[in-house]
């Protein structure tokens, strides 16, 4: 709790304006009959990140031609890297089509670009937020860039 008793949290920052987010939101709302309270996940950074994680894993499997983690694991970095000449894709379908066309891809998904290090950790930004009761939403007070969190 903050000095005045208000709720404050630290959470992952994702952009809700990147092209991959549009499909995430459309897919989520399209499944609202199967996902109770689906609309609560529209801007939920961890749900959005999980969506990207599944997409990245699928693209890595396709690139590796294998579903064995010991094989496709090294392709996670390859399908997300900002490689010169790579085809930027924002959806699984775009990525799969590019892979089938033998193109190098960079997946930039619903949460934006993910640049993984050798430990498969992406230096993501976090925000320190306070809860705004009238709007029932979290309001960022400070953003901590991912580069500040990597030692």
C-alpha positions as a printed NumPy array, in Angstrom:
array([[  0.   ,   0.   ,   0.   ],
       [  1.143,   3.523,  -0.747],
       [  1.515,   6.325,   1.795],
       [ -2.194,   7.179,   1.577],
       [ -3.342,   3.564,   1.796],
       [ -3.848,   3.168,  -1.956],
       [ -2.914,   0.008,  -3.826],
       [  0.35 ,   0.042,  -5.788],
       [  1.817,  -2.755,  -7.895],
       [  4.708,  -3.497, -10.166],
       [  3.781,  -5.215, -13.426],
       [  4.998,  -6.066, -16.897],
       [  4.567,  -3.358, -19.529],
       [  3.117,  -4.244, -22.944],
       [  1.994,  -1.976, -25.739],
       [ -1.645,  -2.248, -26.743],
       [ -0.969,  -0.616, -30.105],
       [  1.318,  -3.096, -31.888],
       [ -0.063,  -5.023, -34.903],
       [  0.108,  -8.433, -33.179],
       [ -2.101,  -7.159, -30.373],
       [ -4.994,  -6.624, -32.796],
       [ -5.196, -10.375, -33.519],
       [ -4.771, -11.225, -29.828],
       [ -7.727,  -9.025, -28.89 ],
       [ -9.883, -10.256, -31.794],
       [ -9.13 , -13.892, -30.962],
       [ -9.764, -13.408, -27.255],
       [-13.096, -11.672, -27.767],
       [-14.064, -14.221, -30.421],
       [-13.649, -16.932, -27.789],
       [-15.618, -15.082, -25.119],
       [-18.306, -17.779, -25.11 ],
       [-15.617, -20.29 , -24.051],
       [-13.538, -18.033, -21.775],
       [-15.466, -16.701, -18.784],
       [-14.798, -12.976, -18.352],
       [-12.65 , -12.836, -21.495],
       [-12.76 ,  -9.045, -21.661],
       [-10.78 ,  -8.794, -18.41 ],
       [ -7.761, -10.147, -20.317],
       [ -7.843,  -7.559, -23.127],
       [ -5.044,  -5.495, -21.595],
       [ -3.691,  -8.074, -19.152],
       [  0.091,  -8.09 , -19.715],
       [  0.642, -11.644, -18.507],
       [ -2.174, -13.105, -20.632],
       [ -0.764, -11.252, -23.649],
       [  2.735, -12.574, -22.895],
       [  1.404, -16.132, -22.579],
       [ -0.279, -15.762, -25.986],
       [  3.077, -14.728, -27.463],
       [  4.885, -17.564, -25.697],
       [  2.591, -20.14 , -27.293],
       [  2.961, -18.539, -30.72 ],
       [  6.75 , -18.371, -30.416],
       [  6.912, -22.009, -29.345],
       [  4.786, -23.07 , -32.326],
       [  6.938, -21.082, -34.752],
       [ 10.115, -22.505, -33.219],
       [  8.72 , -26.031, -33.642],
       [  7.906, -25.328, -37.288],
       [ 11.325, -23.813, -37.925],
       [ 13.004, -26.797, -36.261],
       [ 10.705, -29.361, -37.932],
       [ 10.358, -30.951, -34.501],
       [  8.152, -30.927, -31.415],
       [ 10.995, -32.151, -29.204],
       [ 12.008, -29.39 , -26.775],
       [ 15.646, -30.455, -27.009],
       [ 15.478, -29.664, -30.741],
       [ 13.166, -26.641, -31.053],
       [ 14.44 , -24.805, -27.955],
       [ 17.354, -23.202, -29.838],
       [ 14.933, -21.91 , -32.494],
       [ 13.064, -19.724, -29.981],
       [ 15.811, -17.108, -30.255],
       [ 15.993, -17.524, -34.034],
       [ 12.296, -16.811, -34.696],
       [ 12.332, -13.673, -32.525],
       [ 15.733, -12.156, -33.326],
       [ 15.997,  -8.829, -35.139],
       [ 18.105, -10.307, -37.922],
       [ 19.042,  -8.165, -40.948],
       [ 16.77 ,  -9.113, -43.848],
       [ 14.306, -11.   , -41.647],
       [ 10.63 , -10.896, -42.537],
       [  8.769,  -9.316, -39.614],
       [  5.623, -11.277, -38.78 ],
       [  2.938, -10.441, -36.247],
       [  0.891, -13.646, -36.231],
       [  1.414, -17.383, -36.22 ],
       [ -0.137, -17.649, -39.696],
       [  2.221, -15.032, -41.138],
       [  5.199, -16.721, -39.484],
       [  4.235, -20.168, -40.705],
       [  3.782, -18.911, -44.275],
       [  7.189, -17.21 , -44.192],
       [  8.873, -20.316, -42.737],
       [  7.289, -22.476, -45.465],
       [  8.666, -19.971, -48.008],
       [ 12.131, -20.549, -46.467],
       [ 12.38 , -17.005, -45.104],
       [ 14.098, -15.92 , -41.914],
       [ 11.482, -14.43 , -39.594],
       [ 11.285, -12.078, -36.648],
       [  8.086, -12.573, -34.683],
       [  6.883,  -9.293, -33.165],
       [  3.705, -10.334, -31.439],
       [  0.937,  -9.042, -29.234],
       [  3.353,  -7.701, -26.634],
       [  5.818,  -6.239, -29.129],
       [  9.352,  -7.365, -29.944],
       [ 10.995,  -9.903, -27.661],
       [ 14.772,  -9.979, -27.776],
       [ 15.977, -13.009, -25.882],
       [ 19.424, -13.396, -24.4  ],
       [ 21.337, -16.678, -24.261],
       [ 19.26 , -17.709, -21.23 ],
       [ 15.976, -17.099, -23.111],
       [ 15.238, -14.11 , -20.922],
       [ 13.788, -11.031, -22.611],
       [ 14.632,  -7.703, -21.024],
       [ 11.052,  -6.47 , -20.599],
       [ 10.032,  -3.195, -19.037],
       [  8.003,  -3.067, -15.849],
       [  5.897,  -0.284, -14.438],
       [  5.159,   0.825, -10.921],
       [  1.408,   1.505, -10.941],
       [ -1.222,   2.848,  -8.587],
       [ -4.86 ,   1.822,  -8.585],
       [ -7.323,   4.519,  -9.632],
       [-10.63 ,   3.649,  -7.922],
       [-12.894,   5.924, -10.015],
       [-11.77 ,   4.295, -13.292],
       [-11.068,   0.875, -11.734],
       [ -7.71 ,   0.729, -13.529],
       [ -4.008,   0.724, -12.829],
       [ -2.204,   3.949, -13.737],
       [  1.555,   3.813, -14.413],
       [  3.542,   6.084, -12.12 ],
       [  7.039,   5.031, -13.222],
       [  8.261,   2.777, -16.04 ],
       [ 11.409,   0.767, -15.39 ],
       [ 13.064,  -0.111, -18.722],
       [ 14.166,  -3.702, -19.212],
       [ 17.745,  -2.555, -19.741],
       [ 17.799,  -1.292, -16.141],
       [ 16.836,  -4.746, -14.881],
       [ 19.582,  -6.664, -16.681],
       [ 22.796,  -6.85 , -14.703]])
